[in-house]
Amino acid sequence: MKATIEIRTVSPKEAIEWLSHPFPNQRLMRETKVYRLMDDMKRKRFKLGPDAILNIRDYSAPGEKPVYLNANGQHRLEAVRRTNLSQEFLVMWSDDMDLFKIVDDVMKRSVSDVVRDCKNATVLAAATNWILKYDKNMLSIRGYTNRVATRYDAIAFIEKHEALLQEAYAVVSPLYRKYHYKIKSVATGFLALATRFSNKIVAQEFVTAVFSGEGGSIHTQILHEILQKDLAMSPGKNRLAHAYILGLLIKAFNYHVSGDRKRHPLRLMDGEIYPKFVKNETATLPNEDRLAA
């Protein structure tokens, strides 16, 4: 096998050229991945990484001019094309067609891997994901929108707000161990968000009442019953999506802190705007102290 590796500034024109010669059986382009890369490039946060753009020579191509097929890096190249911004990459040129078989043959590092020194890293990373999706208006009752929260955003948020996240998880963790509702990261993210908009103790008491079914208000009781029914569902059944549960938590919390004791139906309907917290002046974390969307 012959191979050369270089650090190269790839222009939009080169990206278009390389994308025009895809290696056979490339995976489909994932739009959310492209949007995430575009966001980093536009905000000048994209970094040179160790994952090389891989171009493999096609000896079956006619003519004397060498033709190379792009075997790795199509999402980054597509982001360069769409943003019209040149970027620096590690680029590998090879003549070994079998290299394509081992592309992505290692596990990609997650946010929790990057912040591994942080206690409870896995849960905090997942909770941060919910917070950023809320901040960027990415949530819907059926899932997510096309807007993306980048890994850079998540790491920056954890570094800035670790104490807030750890405090929220310290409340949720014993409740999770006792009642087993499969919403550990959702509840942690919700509690961290709720302390922006209401008194911290009120938010903690609300979460405790939802898990335990004790105390609270009519709406914590209703949500507790919903979670019990969801927990009783057999694996593989249509259990509630976590985005839906987060929406219910927000909706019930707004009723709870407003003092509304009427029994409102606690559900989210198709076409309904995703719930937003009602801001309360007793918030313990200023609303503007969130990551800019």
N, C-alpha and C positions, 0 to 999 in steps of 0.2 A: 504494500500500500504506500502510495505517495500522498503527502499532505503538507500544507503550509498554513500557518496561522498568523494573522496580522490584526492590529488594532486599526480600524478604518472608519473614517467619517463617511457615512452612506448618505447620498443625496436623494431627494424624492425621485429624480430621474433614474438613478440606479435602482432604487426600490421597485419602481414600476417595471424596469427591465428584468430584475430577478424574479419578481412575482409572475411575470409572463411565461416563465419556464418552471412550473411546479413539478416536484418529484411525484411520480404516480402514487395514488392512494393516500394523498395528504388528507388529514382530517378536515372537517368542515370549519370554516371561519366562525369563531365565536365573537359575536358583536360586543358582548359585555367586556370581554378581554381587550378588544380593540379600543373601546371607549375608555377603559381604565388607563391604558397606555397613552392614549391621546391626551387625557387629562394631565398625566405626569409630564408629558412633553410640553404642553402649552404652559404649564406652571413652572417649567424649567427644573423639574425634580427628577427627571429620568436620568439614571446613572448607567455607566458602563458596567456590565455584569459579566460573570464567568461563563454564562450559557451562550455558546457561539452560534452565530448565523452559519448554517452549514450549506455549502453549495458543492454538489457532486458532479463530476464530469460525465457527460453522456457520450460514450464512444460510438453509439449507434447513430448519432445525428449526422446528416449529410454535410458535405463541405469541409474545408480545411480549418475554418475558424472553430476553436473549441467552444462547445456548448455546455453550460453548467445548469443543473437542475437544483432548485432550491428545496432542500430537505428539512430545514429547521429555521424558524424565525419569521414565518409568514405574518403572524399577528403584529410583530414589531415593525416589519416592513410596511404593512398596510397602514399602521398608525403614522409612519413617516410620510407615506403617500397622501393621506387625508389631511394631515396638519401642514404639509408642505414645509416641514422643518427637518434639516439634516441632523443626524444623530451619530454618535460614536458607538461602534460595536466591535466586539471580538468576532472576526470572520475566519472561518475555516474552509479551505479549498481542498478537495480530495478526489481520488479516482476510485474509491472503494464503495460500490453500490450497496454493500451489506451494512454500511454504517447507519442507514436509515432504520434498520431493524432494532437498533439499540438507542435511538433518540428517545429522550424522556424515560430512560430505563432506571432512573433514580427518583426517590421521593422528593417532591418540591417542599421547601421550607414554608411552613405556615406562619401566620403572625405570632402564634403562641410559641413556635420554635425560636423566633427572633428575640422574643422577650422572655426567654426561658428562665432567666435569673429572677424574674418577677414571680412572687408567690401566687399560686392559683392562676397561672398564666393561661391555661386552656379556657377556663370559664370567663376570665376577664377579657380575653380576646373575642370570645363569642358575644359577650355582653356589649362590648364596644361596637361590634358590628351592628347590633340592633340600635344603639344610640346614634351612630352615624347615619344609618338608613332613615331613622326618624328625622334627624337634622336636615338631611338632603331631600326630604319628601319622596323617598324611594319606596315607601310601603303602601301596599294596597291590601284589601281583605283577601285577595287571591294570591298574593305573593309580592314580587318586587316590580318596580318599573325599570326602564333601561338605564336610569342614572346609576352611577356606581360609586361605592366607597372604596378608595384605594388602600392597599396595604400600608403605604406611606402615611395616609391619614390615620389609620388604626394605631400604628406604632406611636405616632406623635401624640395621639389622644391618651393612650395608656401612660406614656411617659409624663404627661402633664397632669393627668387626673387619677393616678394610681391610688392615692389615699381615698378618694371618693369611691372608686370601684371596690377597693378592699373592704371599706366600711359597709357598702351595700351587700357584698357577698357574705360578710360576717353575719348579717341578719338572715339572709336567704339559706345559707348552707345548713344550719341545724333544722330549719323548717323542711328543707328538701329531704334530709336524712330521716325525718320523722314521718312525713306524709307522702313522700315518693312521687309527687307530681313532676312530670318530665319537662319542667319549665325553668330549670336552674339558671340558665344564662338569660332567658327572657325576663325572669323576675329580677335578676340582678341589674340588667340594663334598665328595666322599668323603674326600679327604686332609685338608681342613680339619676335618671331623668326627672322623676317626681320631686326630688329634693331641690330642683331648680325652681319649681313652680309652687311649692307648698312647704310648710314647716316639716323639718326632717323627722321629728318624732311622729307627727301625724302620718307621714308616708310609711314609716316603719310599722306603725300599728295597723295600718290598712293592709299591708302585705301579710302580716302575721294573722290577721282576721280572715283573709282570703284563704290561706293555707289551712288554718285550724278550724274554721267554721264557727269560732267562738268570738263573742263580742262584735264590734264593728257596727255595720248598718245593714239594712235590708239588701243593699247591693253587694256587699261583701258576702252575704249569705247566698245570694243567687249565683255569684261567680264561683263560690266554693262548691256548690252543687253541680255546676257545669264542669268543673275540673274533676270532680268525683266520677261523673258519668264518662268523661273522656278517659280517665285512668282505667276504668272498668272495661273499656273497649278491647277486644282481642287484637293482637298484632296483625297488621295487614288490613284492618278495617279502616274506614274513613274517619280517622282521628282528626281533631281540629289542628289546622296549621298554626304554627307558632306566631306568624304575623297576625293571624286572626285573634289569638289569645292576647297578644300585646294590645291590640285594639280594644278588646273587651276590658282589659285592666285599666286603660286610660279612660274609657267611657265610664266605668264604674267609679273610678277615683274622682272624676269630675263631679258626679252626683254626690259622692261621699263628702268631699270637702265643702261643697256648696250648702250642705245641710238638708238637701232634698231627700225626704223620707218616703216619697211616693214610690210605688212599685212599678218602675219603668221596665219594659221589655229589654233585656240585655242581649242584644244581638246586633250584627252588622249585616246590612242588606246590600245586594248587588247594586252598584252605581253610587253607593254612599261614599262621601268623602271620608278618607281615613281620619279617625279621631285625633284631635290635638288637645294637649293639656290647656286648661284654663289657668292663666298665670295668676299667682297669688303674691302679694307684696311681702309675705313672710318667707319667701324662698331663701334657701341657704346657699345657693350657688346662682350668681347672676345669669340670666338667660343669654346675655351677650357674650358670656365666657364659654361659648361653644365653638367648635371648629367652624370656620366659614364654609358655607355650602358651596 
